[in-house]
Amino acid sequence: MQTLALLGALVLPDICGALASEDGTATPAKYKDWLRANVPEQASYADLFYGLRCSLLHQGRAMPHGGTSPVAFLHPAAGHLHRSSTEINGERVDWMSIPIFVEEVTRGVEQWLAQVGDSPQVVENLEKFARLRLEGLPPHVLGPVIA
C-alpha cells in the first residue's frame, strides 16, 4: 500500500497540471510549475521529483533521471527522516518519508481543487478524466466502469 500511495503522490502533479491546461495534456514544465505552486514544502525539489516520477513509474528505479544520488522513501515503521540526506564513504542518499510526502501532495491537491475545481478549463478536462462511471459507457456497456 505504501508503494501505491507513493506512486499516486508522484503522479498527481502531472494530472493536476494537465487538468488546468488548455490542451489537457501533461508536460514536464506543467508538473514542476504545479508542484512549485501547490506544494510549497517541495517547491525546491520540483526537478528532482519530476525525474523521480519518470524513473520510478517507468523503470521502477529510485534514481531520478538527471539525478546524482538515489532517493529512499522511508516506510512509516522505519521512521520519519524527511527532506534530508546522508553521505557515507562518498555515497549519498536523499531521504523522504512516504506518509509526510503523500500528505504534502494530497493537501496541495485538495487546496488547488478548492481554488480552481470549478474553473471552465478544469471542468472541461475532467469530462475526459478516467473515473468511476456508474452509468457505464452506453451503448457499449451498462453498469459501473472506470473509463
C-alpha positions as CSV (number, residue, x, y, z in Angstrom):
1,M,0.0,0.0,0.0
2,Q,2.8,2.4,0.8
3,T,4.3,1.9,-2.7
4,L,0.9,2.7,-4.4
5,A,0.5,5.8,-2.2
6,L,3.9,7.0,-3.2
7,L,3.3,6.4,-6.9
8,G,0.0,8.1,-6.7
9,A,1.5,11.1,-5.0
10,L,4.2,11.3,-7.7
11,V,1.7,11.3,-10.5
12,L,-0.8,13.8,-9.0
13,P,1.1,16.9,-10.1
14,D,1.0,15.6,-13.6
15,I,-2.7,15.1,-13.5
16,C,-3.4,18.4,-11.9
17,G,-1.1,20.3,-14.3
18,A,-2.9,18.6,-17.3
19,L,-6.4,19.3,-15.9
20,A,-5.6,23.0,-15.6
21,S,-4.1,23.3,-19.1
22,E,-5.8,24.3,-22.3
23,D,-4.8,21.2,-24.2
24,G,-5.4,18.8,-21.2
25,T,-2.0,17.2,-21.5
26,A,0.9,16.8,-19.1
27,T,4.4,18.1,-19.7
28,P,7.5,18.3,-17.5
29,A,7.0,22.1,-17.2
30,K,3.4,21.8,-16.1
31,Y,4.4,19.1,-13.5
32,K,7.1,21.3,-12.0
33,D,5.1,24.5,-12.1
34,W,2.2,22.8,-10.4
35,L,4.4,21.3,-7.7
36,R,6.1,24.6,-7.0
37,A,2.8,26.5,-6.8
38,N,0.8,24.0,-4.7
39,V,3.2,22.0,-2.6
40,P,5.5,24.7,-1.1
41,E,7.3,22.2,1.1
42,Q,8.6,20.5,-2.1
43,A,9.0,23.6,-4.4
44,S,12.8,23.4,-4.4
45,Y,12.6,19.7,-5.3
46,A,10.4,20.0,-8.3
47,D,13.1,19.0,-10.8
48,L,14.1,16.1,-8.6
49,F,10.5,14.8,-8.2
50,Y,9.8,15.0,-11.9
51,G,13.0,13.0,-12.5
52,L,11.9,10.5,-9.8
53,R,8.4,10.3,-11.2
54,C,9.9,9.3,-14.6
55,S,12.4,6.8,-13.3
56,L,10.1,5.2,-10.7
57,L,7.0,4.9,-12.8
58,H,8.7,3.8,-16.0
59,Q,11.7,1.8,-14.9
60,G,11.0,1.1,-11.3
61,R,14.1,2.9,-10.2
62,A,14.6,5.3,-7.3
63,M,17.4,7.1,-9.1
64,P,15.8,10.3,-10.6
65,H,16.5,11.0,-14.2
66,G,19.3,13.5,-14.2
67,G,20.0,12.9,-10.5
68,T,23.3,12.1,-8.9
69,S,22.0,10.2,-5.9
70,P,19.1,7.8,-5.2
71,V,16.1,8.9,-3.2
72,A,14.9,6.5,-0.5
73,F,11.4,6.7,0.8
74,L,11.0,5.5,4.4
75,H,8.2,3.2,5.3
76,P,6.2,4.5,8.3
77,A,7.7,1.8,10.5
78,A,11.2,2.9,9.7
79,G,11.0,6.5,11.0
80,H,10.4,9.9,9.6
81,L,13.5,11.3,8.0
82,H,12.2,13.8,5.6
83,R,14.0,16.1,3.2
84,S,17.4,15.2,4.4
85,S,20.3,13.3,3.1
86,T,23.2,11.2,4.4
87,E,26.6,10.5,2.8
88,I,28.8,7.6,3.8
89,N,32.1,6.8,2.0
90,G,31.2,9.2,-0.8
91,E,27.8,7.6,-1.4
92,R,24.8,10.0,-0.8
93,V,21.2,9.1,-0.3
94,D,18.3,11.6,-0.1
95,W,15.6,10.6,2.4
96,M,11.9,11.2,2.3
97,S,9.1,10.0,4.5
98,I,6.3,8.3,2.5
99,P,3.5,9.4,4.8
100,I,4.7,13.0,5.0
101,F,5.3,13.3,1.3
102,V,1.9,11.8,0.5
103,E,0.2,14.2,3.0
104,E,2.0,17.2,1.5
105,V,0.9,16.4,-2.1
106,T,-2.6,15.5,-1.0
107,R,-3.0,18.7,0.9
108,G,-1.8,20.6,-2.2
109,V,-4.3,18.8,-4.5
110,E,-7.2,19.5,-2.1
111,Q,-6.3,23.2,-1.8
112,W,-5.8,23.5,-5.5
113,L,-9.2,21.8,-6.3
114,A,-10.9,24.1,-3.8
115,Q,-9.5,27.1,-5.7
116,V,-9.8,26.1,-9.3
117,G,-12.0,23.0,-9.4
118,D,-15.0,24.9,-10.8
119,S,-13.0,26.8,-13.5
120,P,-14.2,26.1,-17.0
121,Q,-10.8,24.6,-18.0
122,V,-10.7,22.1,-15.2
123,V,-14.4,21.2,-15.6
124,E,-13.9,20.6,-19.3
125,N,-10.8,18.5,-18.8
126,L,-12.5,16.5,-16.0
127,E,-15.1,15.3,-18.5
128,K,-12.3,13.3,-20.2
129,F,-10.9,12.1,-16.9
130,A,-10.8,8.4,-16.2
131,R,-13.2,7.9,-13.3
132,L,-16.0,5.7,-12.0
133,R,-19.0,6.0,-14.3
134,L,-21.9,4.2,-12.7
135,E,-24.0,4.5,-15.8
136,G,-21.3,2.6,-17.8
137,L,-20.5,3.5,-21.4
138,P,-23.7,3.2,-23.3
139,P,-24.3,1.6,-25.8
140,H,-21.2,-0.5,-25.2
141,V,-21.8,-1.5,-21.6
142,L,-24.4,-0.6,-18.9
143,G,-23.2,-0.7,-15.3
144,P,-20.2,0.6,-13.5
145,V,-16.9,1.0,-15.3
146,I,-13.8,3.1,-14.9
147,A,-13.3,5.0,-18.1
